[in-house]
Amino acid sequence: MSFSSTGLSDIFLSALESQGHDTPTPIQQAAIPAILDRKDVMGIAKTGSGKTASFVLPILQNLLKQSSAKHREPAALILVPTRELADQVLGVIRDFSAELPQRISSLAIYGGSSINTQMQSLGKIDILVATPGRLIDLIDKNAIKLSSISTLVLDEADKMLNLGFKEEVDKILSLLPATRQNLLFSATLSPDLTAIQQVLLSDPVIVKIEPDPEEVEDIINELGYFVKEERKGPLLRYLIRQKKRQQILVFASSAKSVDSIVNKLRKNKIDAAPIHSQLSQGARREVLRQFKEASFRVLVATDLIARGIDIEALPCVINYELPRSPKDYIHRIGRTGRAGSPGDAITLITMDELPHFRVIQKKTGKTVPMQHSDGINLHGC
């Protein structure tokens, strides 16, 4: 099947071809025609499956048929949980809108950046990508109105409903026109997501792409190590050196833990950098840019930041500490094994963490093979 069967116009087909995309992914194949028909959609598909393009492309095409944007009144609103994901979505929008015959303007707004600068940029914006808190700040300052929104997207909707955003999202929903297109996209389906789709969506097209278990096994090679707490750091350094991969992403549970891991890696002559919510947006953007360009080997991150890390062929993810929820585990390991490129997902488990890891495996429906690390010589690591 080609993109021409989705209903996209020739200009988007040409843009897709120039970017090396000739076959739609399953989520794109199902969602694009429904969104072009202005239907409500709930799309559930694994990380790296092409969800962003599946709503960006039809939104752009539909906007070409509408009149130009009003001053400070965007036509499409995409709500995301993190600054990194906002930048990522904006990048996709601008990639596909660059050669359009009609100018489609877009902007990302989020906390951590100057609100005055963002207010000055809010002129005639067709597509606004926003985190809920900063959007409400701008609404309260009368810098933007939502009365002209024709399409609403909740991206990574499951995460937004679990991060304390619900009150903010409810306020934003109350300010939107009653008649609009609603699109929910997520990598996982949760009870919260099911509840909001019943309230928010009208006769929706439900697109749930189940991963092929054999394909997942082939692409993401999961492995766990039993390790004593005092040997975790040396084992991490051993694995980093053993893997000899150009890029390794390490996950920890808090900003404090991230900084501690980075400091110990650097003391042991391993080039590493941290990324977490306590860094400025400019610093986070620069760290991501350098990591994508392989300027250093190891990026250590928290779960919240993970949603905006999109590297097509990241070879290895290491869980130094377990996430709180099974969904976060899925998103973590989903950073590797993307776009058909195989990857390793390694988890370090102490005996205290084992019960929680068993819960994660039960919820994800997959048993991770485990190895004992006692026999590994960590001298000098």
C-alpha positions as CSV (number, residue, x, y, z in Angstrom):
1,M,0.0,0.0,0.0
2,S,1.2,3.5,-0.8
3,F,0.4,6.9,0.7
4,S,-1.6,7.7,-2.4
5,S,-4.4,5.4,-1.1
6,T,-4.7,7.4,2.1
7,G,-6.3,10.4,0.3
8,L,-3.3,12.8,0.7
9,S,-2.8,15.3,-2.1
10,D,0.0,15.2,-4.5
11,I,2.0,17.9,-2.7
12,F,2.2,15.8,0.4
13,L,2.9,12.7,-1.5
14,S,5.9,14.5,-3.1
15,A,7.1,15.7,0.3
16,L,6.8,12.2,1.7
17,E,8.8,10.8,-1.2
18,S,11.5,13.4,-0.9
19,Q,11.9,12.4,2.8
20,G,12.2,8.8,2.0
21,H,8.7,7.6,3.1
22,D,7.0,5.5,0.5
23,T,4.8,3.2,2.5
24,P,2.5,4.3,5.4
25,T,2.8,2.6,8.7
26,P,-0.4,0.8,10.0
27,I,-1.4,3.8,12.2
28,Q,-0.9,6.2,9.3
29,Q,-2.8,3.9,6.9
30,A,-5.8,3.8,9.2
31,A,-5.8,7.3,10.8
32,I,-5.0,9.6,7.9
33,P,-8.2,8.9,5.8
34,A,-10.4,9.2,8.9
35,I,-8.8,12.5,9.9
36,L,-9.1,13.8,6.4
37,D,-12.9,13.0,6.6
38,R,-12.9,15.2,9.8
39,K,-13.9,12.2,12.0
40,D,-12.9,11.9,15.7
41,V,-10.0,9.4,16.1
42,M,-8.4,7.6,19.0
43,G,-5.1,6.1,17.8
44,I,-3.1,3.6,20.0
45,A,0.2,2.4,18.6
46,K,3.6,1.8,19.9
47,T,6.3,4.4,20.2
48,G,8.1,5.0,16.9
49,S,5.2,3.8,14.8
50,G,4.6,7.2,13.0
51,K,1.8,8.6,15.1
52,T,2.9,12.2,14.7
53,A,2.8,12.2,10.9
54,S,-0.5,10.4,11.0
55,F,-2.2,13.5,12.4
56,V,0.1,16.2,11.2
57,L,-0.3,15.4,7.5
58,P,-4.2,15.4,7.4
59,I,-4.4,18.4,9.6
60,L,-2.2,20.3,7.2
61,Q,-4.2,19.2,4.2
62,N,-7.5,20.2,5.9
63,L,-6.1,23.6,6.8
64,L,-5.3,24.3,3.1
65,K,-9.1,24.2,2.5
66,Q,-9.8,26.7,5.3
67,S,-9.5,30.5,5.3
68,S,-6.3,32.0,6.8
69,A,-5.8,32.1,10.6
70,K,-7.2,34.9,12.7
71,H,-5.0,37.1,14.8
72,R,-4.2,35.1,18.0
73,E,-6.8,32.5,17.2
74,P,-5.3,29.3,16.0
75,A,-7.3,26.7,14.0
76,A,-5.6,23.6,15.4
77,L,-4.3,22.9,18.9
78,I,-2.0,20.1,19.8
79,L,-1.5,19.5,23.5
80,V,1.6,17.6,24.6
81,P,3.0,16.8,28.1
82,T,6.6,18.0,27.6
83,R,8.7,20.7,26.0
84,E,10.8,18.2,24.1
85,L,7.8,16.6,22.5
86,A,6.4,20.0,21.6
87,D,9.6,20.8,19.7
88,Q,9.5,17.3,18.1
89,V,5.9,17.8,16.9
90,L,6.6,21.3,15.7
91,G,9.6,20.0,13.7
92,V,7.4,17.5,11.9
93,I,4.8,20.2,11.1
94,R,7.4,22.5,9.7
95,D,9.0,19.7,7.6
96,F,5.8,19.0,5.8
97,S,4.5,22.6,5.6
98,A,7.7,24.1,4.1
99,E,6.8,23.7,0.5
100,L,3.0,24.2,0.7
101,P,1.5,26.7,-1.8
102,Q,-0.4,28.4,1.1
103,R,1.5,29.5,4.2
104,I,0.6,27.3,7.2
105,S,2.1,28.9,10.3
106,S,3.0,27.0,13.4
107,L,4.4,27.7,16.9
108,A,5.3,25.7,20.0
109,I,4.8,27.2,23.5
110,Y,5.9,25.8,26.8
111,G,7.2,26.7,30.2
112,G,10.9,27.3,30.7
113,S,11.1,29.9,27.9
114,S,10.3,33.6,28.0
115,I,6.5,34.1,28.1
116,N,7.0,37.6,26.7
117,T,8.8,36.3,23.6
118,Q,6.0,33.7,23.1
119,M,3.3,36.4,23.4
120,Q,5.1,38.5,20.7
121,S,5.2,35.4,18.4
122,L,1.4,34.8,18.7
123,G,0.2,36.5,15.7
124,K,-1.6,34.6,13.0
125,I,-0.9,31.0,14.0
126,D,-2.6,28.2,12.2
127,I,-1.3,25.3,14.4
128,L,-0.4,25.8,18.0
129,V,1.6,23.1,19.8
130,A,1.4,23.6,23.6
131,T,1.9,22.2,27.1
132,P,-1.2,22.8,29.1
133,G,0.3,25.0,31.9
134,R,1.9,27.6,29.5
135,L,-1.2,27.7,27.3
136,I,-3.4,28.6,30.3
137,D,-0.8,31.3,31.4
138,L,-1.2,32.9,27.9
139,I,-5.0,32.6,28.0
140,D,-5.1,34.3,31.4
141,K,-3.0,37.1,29.9
142,N,-5.5,37.5,27.0
143,A,-2.6,36.7,24.6
144,I,-4.5,33.9,22.8
145,K,-8.1,32.7,22.3
146,L,-9.3,29.2,21.6
147,S,-12.7,30.2,20.0
148,S,-11.5,29.3,16.5
149,I,-10.1,25.8,17.2
150,S,-11.5,23.3,14.6
151,T,-9.2,20.4,15.5
152,L,-7.8,19.4,18.9
153,V,-5.1,16.8,19.4
154,L,-4.1,15.2,22.7
155,D,-0.7,13.7,22.0
156,E,0.7,11.2,24.5
157,A,-2.8,11.5,26.1
158,D,-2.2,8.7,28.6
159,K,0.8,10.6,30.1
160,M,-1.0,13.9,30.2
161,L,-3.8,12.4,32.3
162,N,-1.3,10.8,34.7
163,L,1.0,13.7,35.3
164,G,-1.4,16.0,37.1
165,F,-2.5,17.8,33.9
166,K,-6.1,16.7,34.1
167,E,-7.4,19.9,35.8
168,E,-5.5,22.1,33.2
169,V,-6.8,20.0,30.3
170,D,-10.4,20.2,31.6
171,K,-10.0,24.0,31.8
172,I,-8.7,24.1,28.2
173,L,-11.5,21.9,27.0
174,S,-14.1,24.2,28.5
175,L,-12.8,27.1,26.4
176,L,-13.0,25.3,23.1
177,P,-15.8,25.4,20.6
178,A,-18.4,22.7,21.1
179,T,-18.2,21.6,17.5
180,R,-14.7,20.5,16.6
181,Q,-12.6,17.5,15.6
182,N,-11.0,15.6,18.5
183,L,-8.0,13.3,18.1
184,L,-6.4,11.3,20.9
185,F,-3.1,9.5,20.3
186,S,-1.1,7.4,22.8
187,A,1.3,4.5,22.9
188,T,-0.7,2.7,25.6
189,L,-4.4,2.5,26.5
190,S,-5.3,3.2,30.2
191,P,-8.6,3.4,32.1
192,D,-8.1,7.2,32.3
193,L,-7.8,7.4,28.5
194,T,-10.8,5.2,28.0
195,A,-12.8,7.4,30.3
196,I,-11.8,10.7,28.6
197,Q,-12.4,9.3,25.1
198,Q,-16.0,8.5,26.1
199,V,-16.5,12.1,27.1
200,L,-14.5,13.8,24.5
201,L,-14.9,11.8,21.3
202,S,-18.1,11.7,19.2
203,D,-18.6,8.4,17.2
204,P,-14.8,8.0,16.9
205,V,-12.8,5.8,14.7
206,I,-10.7,3.6,17.0
207,V,-7.4,2.6,15.6
208,K,-5.4,0.2,17.9
209,I,-2.3,-1.2,16.3
210,E,-1.2,-4.3,18.2
211,P,2.6,-5.0,17.9
212,D,3.6,-8.2,16.3
213,P,5.2,-10.1,19.3
214,E,7.7,-11.8,17.0
215,E,8.6,-8.5,15.4
216,V,9.1,-6.9,18.9
217,E,11.3,-9.7,20.0
218,D,13.5,-9.4,16.8
219,I,13.8,-5.6,17.1
220,I,14.1,-4.9,20.9
221,N,16.4,-7.4,22.6
222,E,15.4,-7.2,26.3
223,L,17.8,-8.5,29.0
224,G,17.9,-8.0,32.8
225,Y,20.7,-8.3,35.3
226,F,20.4,-9.2,39.0
227,V,22.8,-7.0,40.8
228,K,23.6,-5.9,44.3
229,E,23.0,-2.2,45.0
230,E,26.7,-1.5,45.5
231,R,27.6,-3.1,42.2
232,K,25.1,-1.1,40.1
233,G,27.4,1.7,39.2
234,P,30.3,-0.5,38.2
235,L,28.0,-2.8,36.2
236,L,26.6,0.2,34.3
237,R,30.1,1.3,33.4
238,Y,31.0,-2.3,32.4
239,L,28.0,-2.6,30.1
240,I,28.7,0.9,28.5
241,R,32.3,-0.1,27.8
242,Q,31.3,-3.6,26.7
243,K,28.7,-2.5,24.3
244,K,31.0,-0.1,22.5
245,R,28.0,1.6,21.1
246,Q,28.2,5.2,19.9
247,Q,24.9,6.2,21.7
248,I,23.5,4.8,24.9
249,L,20.5,6.2,26.8
250,V,20.3,5.5,30.5
251,F,17.2,6.0,32.5
252,A,17.0,7.0,36.2
253,S,14.1,7.8,38.5
254,S,14.9,11.4,39.5
255,A,16.9,14.4,38.5
256,K,19.1,13.9,41.6
257,S,19.9,10.4,40.5
258,V,20.6,11.4,37.0
259,D,23.2,14.0,38.1
260,S,24.8,11.5,40.4
261,I,25.1,8.9,37.6
262,V,26.6,11.4,35.2
263,N,29.1,12.6,37.7
264,K,30.3,9.0,38.4
265,L,30.5,8.2,34.7
266,R,32.6,11.3,34.0
267,K,34.9,10.5,36.9
268,N,35.5,7.2,35.2
269,K,36.3,8.8,31.9
270,I,32.9,8.0,30.2
271,D,31.6,11.0,28.2
272,A,28.0,11.5,29.6
273,A,25.5,14.3,30.0
274,P,22.2,14.7,32.0
275,I,18.8,15.7,30.8
276,H,15.9,16.4,33.2
277,S,13.3,19.0,34.1
278,Q,15.6,21.1,36.3
279,L,17.7,22.1,33.2
280,S,16.7,25.1,31.2
281,Q,14.9,24.5,27.9
282,G,17.9,25.9,26.0
283,A,20.2,23.5,27.8
284,R,18.0,20.5,27.2
285,R,17.6,21.3,23.5
286,E,21.4,21.6,23.2
287,V,22.1,18.4,25.0
288,L,19.6,16.5,22.8
289,R,21.2,18.0,19.7
290,Q,24.7,17.0,20.7
291,F,23.5,13.4,21.6
292,K,21.7,13.0,18.3
293,E,24.9,14.1,16.6
294,A,26.9,11.6,18.7
295,S,29.0,14.3,20.2
296,F,29.0,12.3,23.5
297,R,28.2,8.6,24.2
298,V,25.8,8.4,27.1
299,L,22.7,10.5,27.9
300,V,21.1,10.0,31.3
301,A,17.5,11.0,31.5
302,T,14.3,10.9,33.6
303,D,11.0,9.5,32.4
304,L,9.3,12.8,31.8
305,I,12.1,13.8,29.4
306,A,11.9,10.5,27.6
307,R,8.8,11.4,25.6
308,G,10.7,13.9,23.6
309,I,13.8,11.8,22.8
310,D,13.3,10.6,19.2
311,I,16.4,9.0,17.7
312,E,15.7,6.7,14.7
313,A,18.5,4.2,15.3
314,L,19.3,4.4,19.0
315,P,21.2,1.1,19.6
316,C,20.8,0.7,23.4
317,V,18.7,1.7,26.4
318,I,19.7,0.9,30.0
319,N,17.3,1.1,32.9
320,Y,19.6,1.9,35.8
321,E,16.5,2.3,38.0
322,L,13.0,1.1,37.4
323,P,10.2,3.4,36.4
324,R,7.1,3.8,38.6
325,S,4.6,2.3,36.0
326,P,4.7,-0.4,33.4
327,K,3.6,2.2,30.8
328,D,6.8,4.2,31.5
329,Y,8.8,1.0,31.0
330,I,7.2,0.5,27.6
331,H,8.0,4.1,26.6
332,R,11.6,3.8,27.9
333,I,12.5,0.6,25.9
334,G,10.5,2.0,22.9
335,R,13.3,4.6,22.4
336,T,15.3,1.8,20.8
337,G,14.3,-0.7,18.2
338,R,12.7,2.0,16.1
339,A,12.0,2.3,12.3
340,G,13.2,-1.3,11.8
341,S,16.6,-0.9,13.5
342,P,17.3,-3.5,16.2
343,G,18.2,-2.3,19.7
344,D,19.1,-3.6,23.2
345,A,17.0,-2.8,26.3
346,I,18.9,-3.7,29.5
347,T,17.5,-3.4,33.0
348,L,19.5,-3.6,36.3
349,I,17.5,-5.2,39.1
350,T,18.3,-5.4,42.8
351,M,16.5,-7.9,45.0
352,D,14.4,-5.0,46.5
353,E,13.3,-4.0,43.0
354,L,12.4,-7.6,41.9
355,P,8.7,-7.6,43.1
356,H,8.1,-4.3,41.2
357,F,9.8,-5.7,38.1
358,R,7.6,-8.7,38.2
359,V,4.6,-6.4,38.2
360,I,5.9,-4.6,35.2
361,Q,6.5,-7.9,33.3
362,K,3.0,-9.1,34.2
363,K,1.4,-5.8,33.0
364,T,3.4,-5.8,29.8
365,G,2.7,-9.5,29.2
366,K,6.3,-10.3,28.5
367,T,9.0,-12.2,30.6
368,V,12.4,-10.6,30.4
369,P,15.3,-13.1,30.4
370,M,17.5,-12.5,33.5
371,Q,21.2,-13.1,34.2
372,H,23.2,-13.0,37.4
373,S,25.9,-10.4,37.5
374,D,27.9,-11.9,40.4
375,G,30.3,-13.7,38.1
376,I,31.1,-10.6,36.1
377,N,34.5,-9.1,37.0
378,L,33.9,-5.5,37.7
379,H,37.4,-4.7,38.9
380,G,38.4,-1.3,37.6
381,C,34.9,-0.4,36.4
